[in-house]
Amino acid sequence: MPPSAERIPLDEKVAFLSRTTSYAPPVHQVRNVETHMSWVFLAGEEVYKLKKPLRFPYLDYSTLARREAACRAELALNHRLAPDVYKAVVPLTRSSRGLAIGGAGDAVDWLVVMRRLDQRETLECALKTGRLATWQLDRVVSTLADFYRHASAIFVSTEAHLRSWCRSLAYNRSVLLDPRLGLPAGLVRRIDRAQRRFLAARSVLIADRVRHRQIVDGHGDLRPEHIWLGDPVRIIDCLEFNRSLRAVDPFDEIAFLCIECERLGGAWAGEYIKRRARLTLSDGLSDDLFTFYRCHRAALRARLTIAHLLEPNPRTPEKWPRLARTYLRLAANDARRLDRMLRTP
């Protein structure tokens, strides 16, 4: 790495990639989108993703070498579910002539290059506009089932897996009860109590999933905005930066997808996905465990959204409390179901 590579401000890189003349051939328009971890540039028929130089407990993009490794991991892992979307990893270089994409000079950062897809064809858009058909969901479930059947198994002890669940519940609880965030503490405690009671009483259900090798290297962020409903179905943006966050029971990810469908007004779609997935994968998952997975995913999403307010300069700060409360309402509904299940012998 050249000594000057890390001294180029992120703003300078963003400004360069926002110009239409930075691309070869030049494009008519560039639209940039800032996410929590990246800048994304929609340039003509392609998309360029630049990772921010961030460091969190679960992610480290703080050096040029780490960002290059993350870009290459993103390319390889997303080939599993979107092989014709992820095209290449290219350097952002600097020479005496200035910055260039893939040009001669020293690499000062790295870009993931993707084929641009039509946002109107996502599952999220179909849910919001009411244009979703069950045959499209059948394709999604078929794609996911095939993916999970071929995904690499993650070997972990039952004790370690159960400890990780306890840590996750405790972390959710500590953040959601932070008085600075202003969430309803009584509701958070009711959700947390139901989850901990379930984990104490029905931990054998989770242990059985581990013993039967049902923990796989999955997607990690299975949301409707990442699913394109074409033929074939394409699913993008898997979590490349932390393998442990992709080590999941397939039905845990499917429960997450169902929660997101419900949040977008498509509870029926989530139920349909659940039924079809259970028929297609047919590995004996119980209703009790699926409900626990749903409840935990909703609480986790509440924690991840509200935690934006703990950052030094959160983007769109007005958005997160409202969204966190939506997730807490979904978690509370499932917590009530868990309580009823626990009263049933």
Secondary structure, 3 states (H helix, E strand, C coil): CCCCHHHCCHHHHHHHHCCHHHCCCCCCCEEEEECCCEEEEEECCEEEEEECCCEECCEECCCHHHHHHHHHHHHHHHCCCCCCCEEEEEEEEEECCEEEECCCCEEEEEEEEEECCCHHHEHHHHHHHCCCCHHHHHHHHHHHHHHHHHCCECCCCHHHHHHHHHHHHHHHHHHHCCHHHCCCHHHHHHHHHHHHHHHHHCHHHHHHHHHCCCCEECCCCCCHHHEECCCCCEECCCCCCCHHHHEECHHHHHHHHHHHHHHCCCHHHHHHHHHHHHHHHCCCCCHHHHHHHHHHHHHHHHHHHHHHHHCCCCCCCCHHHHHHHHHHHHHHHHHHHHHHHHHCC
